[in-house]
Amino acid sequence: MRAVRSVALAFLILSGSAASAATVMVMSLGPGRAELLVNGAAVRKLRDGESSPEGVHLVSATPQAAVIDADGKRYTLSLGQSTTSSVVLKATAGGMFLATAYINGVPIRVVVDTGASTVALNRVDAGRVGVDYASGRQVTYMTANGPATASAVTLASVQIGDILVSNVQAAVLPGGVEQLPVVLLGSTFLQHVDIQRSGDTLTITKRW
């Protein structure tokens, strides 16, 4: 019960009090059943086809994910995920927004770059996340130092915090850290999220 209260408190902080739509977090999963935290307070145990008093409908559930309908939208959520997934980043002294992302499930340091047209990696980082850049299509990108040739690839998944995007287009630049010292999280990922900046804080919210 204490754990449920802790999760509920964390979700209330995340959701805020101004949201009028139902917010849902998946607490536990099983075949044909799910335990959901609704609006940060009510724990609802639903089976396939059942609805909560708040109007959250459980379409189906497996041990891996729950499919729910809420406020006219359909969501597929795994354990711990919610309908309001946000990541808050603080700028470094140099004004960059650094984070740890999971590319193809591998943790790697990235910088959020709203000016970059794609996710960009050097060859060393590409190798770390299992990308076969040698077979990628050769393309030309404009950089701060002029045009550069890179390999166009597709990343199976890119995740930051609770926000996961599949099949993300990316570019692998030649060379290692001397060419690109950190992965650039560019628009091929950022186009799937909403971004709000306030001073030295950047909030990234998953777009459903």
C-alpha positions in Angstrom: 0.0 0.0 0.0 2.9 2.4 0.8 4.3 1.7 -2.7 1.0 2.5 -4.3 0.7 5.7 -2.4 4.3 6.7 -3.4 3.5 6.1 -7.1 0.2 8.0 -6.8 2.0 10.9 -5.2 4.6 10.9 -8.0 1.9 10.8 -10.6 0.1 13.7 -9.1 3.2 15.7 -9.2 3.7 14.7 -12.9 0.2 15.3 -13.9 -0.5 18.5 -12.1 -4.0 19.6 -10.9 -5.0 21.5 -14.1 -5.6 18.5 -16.3 -9.3 17.8 -17.0 -8.8 14.7 -19.1 -8.4 11.3 -17.3 -4.8 10.4 -16.8 -3.8 6.8 -16.5 -0.7 4.9 -15.3 -0.3 1.1 -15.5 0.4 -0.3 -12.1 0.4 -4.1 -12.9 -0.4 -6.4 -15.8 -1.6 -9.9 -16.3 -3.4 -12.0 -18.9 -6.7 -10.2 -19.4 -6.3 -7.9 -16.5 -4.6 -4.6 -15.5 -4.3 -2.5 -12.4 -4.5 1.2 -13.4 -3.9 4.4 -11.4 -6.5 6.9 -12.7 -6.1 10.7 -12.1 -3.3 10.1 -9.7 -5.5 8.8 -6.9 -7.9 6.0 -7.8 -6.5 2.5 -8.2 -8.8 0.5 -10.6 -8.5 -3.2 -11.2 -10.0 -4.0 -14.6 -10.5 -7.0 -16.7 -10.7 -7.0 -20.5 -13.9 -5.2 -21.6 -14.5 -3.4 -18.3 -14.5 0.3 -17.6 -13.7 2.4 -14.6 -16.1 5.0 -13.1 -13.9 7.6 -14.7 -14.7 6.2 -18.1 -11.3 4.5 -18.7 -12.0 1.3 -20.7 -9.6 -1.7 -20.8 -9.7 -3.1 -24.3 -7.3 -5.9 -23.6 -4.3 -6.7 -21.5 -1.3 -9.1 -21.6 1.7 -9.4 -19.3 3.5 -7.0 -21.7 1.0 -4.2 -22.3 -2.5 -2.9 -21.8 -4.7 -1.3 -24.5 -7.0 1.3 -23.1 -9.5 3.9 -24.3 -9.6 7.2 -22.4 -11.2 10.5 -23.5 -11.7 9.3 -27.0 -8.1 8.2 -27.6 -6.5 4.7 -27.6 -3.3 4.0 -25.8 -1.0 1.0 -25.6 0.9 1.2 -22.3 3.5 -1.1 -20.8 4.1 -1.5 -17.1 4.9 1.9 -15.5 3.9 4.0 -18.5 1.2 6.6 -18.4 -0.9 8.7 -20.8 1.1 11.8 -19.8 4.8 11.0 -20.3 7.1 13.9 -19.8 10.9 14.4 -19.4 12.3 17.6 -17.8 15.9 18.6 -18.6 18.0 21.4 -17.1 20.5 23.3 -19.3 24.2 22.9 -18.6 26.4 26.0 -18.0 27.0 26.0 -21.7 23.2 26.0 -22.5 23.0 22.4 -23.8 20.2 20.0 -22.8 22.0 16.7 -22.0 20.2 13.4 -21.2 20.7 9.7 -21.2 18.7 8.1 -24.0 18.3 4.4 -24.9 19.0 3.7 -28.5 18.1 0.2 -29.5 18.0 -0.5 -25.7 21.6 0.7 -25.1 22.1 3.7 -22.7 24.0 6.5 -24.4 24.5 10.2 -23.8 22.7 12.6 -26.1 22.1 16.3 -26.5 18.7 17.6 -27.5 19.3 19.6 -30.7 16.1 21.3 -32.1 18.2 22.6 -35.0 19.4 19.2 -36.1 17.3 17.6 -39.0 18.0 14.1 -37.8 19.4 11.9 -35.0 23.1 11.9 -35.6 25.7 9.5 -34.3 29.4 8.9 -34.8 30.6 5.5 -36.0 31.8 4.5 -32.5 28.4 5.1 -30.9 26.6 3.5 -33.9 28.7 0.4 -33.2 27.8 0.4 -29.5 24.1 0.4 -30.3 24.4 -2.3 -32.9 23.8 -0.2 -36.1 25.2 -1.6 -39.3 26.1 1.7 -40.8 28.3 0.2 -43.6 25.2 -0.9 -45.4 23.4 2.5 -45.0 22.6 4.7 -47.9 25.2 7.5 -48.4 23.7 11.0 -48.1 25.0 14.5 -47.7 24.2 16.6 -44.7 24.9 20.3 -44.1 26.9 20.9 -40.9 28.3 23.9 -39.2 31.6 23.1 -41.0 29.9 22.6 -44.4 28.6 19.5 -46.2 29.4 16.1 -44.8 28.8 12.6 -46.1 26.9 10.2 -43.7 25.2 6.8 -43.8 21.4 7.0 -43.5 20.1 4.2 -41.1 17.0 3.4 -39.2 17.2 3.0 -35.4 14.8 0.3 -34.1 14.0 2.4 -31.0 15.0 5.7 -29.3 13.8 6.2 -25.7 14.3 9.1 -23.3 12.7 8.8 -19.9 9.3 7.2 -20.5 9.0 8.3 -24.1 9.8 5.7 -26.7 9.7 6.1 -30.5 10.2 3.2 -32.9 11.9 3.2 -36.3 13.7 6.5 -36.1 15.7 7.7 -39.1 19.3 8.7 -38.3 22.6 9.5 -39.8 26.0 8.0 -38.9 28.8 10.4 -39.5 32.3 9.2 -40.4 34.9 9.2 -37.6 34.6 8.9 -33.8 34.2 11.4 -31.0 36.5 13.9 -32.7 33.9 14.2 -35.4 30.8 14.1 -33.2 31.5 13.9 -29.5 27.9 13.3 -28.5 24.7 11.9 -30.1 22.5 14.7 -31.5 18.8 14.0 -30.8 17.3 15.8 -33.8 14.0 16.3 -35.5 13.5 12.7 -36.6 12.9 11.9 -32.9 11.7 15.3 -31.8 8.9 15.5 -34.4 7.1 12.9 -32.3 7.0 15.0 -29.1 6.0 18.4 -27.9 8.8 20.6 -26.6 8.4 23.6 -24.2 11.3 25.7 -23.0 11.1 28.0 -20.0 14.4 29.6 -19.0 17.0 26.9 -18.4 14.3 24.1 -18.4 13.2 22.0 -21.3 10.1 19.8 -21.0 9.6 17.0 -23.6 6.2 15.5 -23.6 5.0 12.5 -25.6 2.5 13.3 -28.3 -0.3 10.8 -28.7 
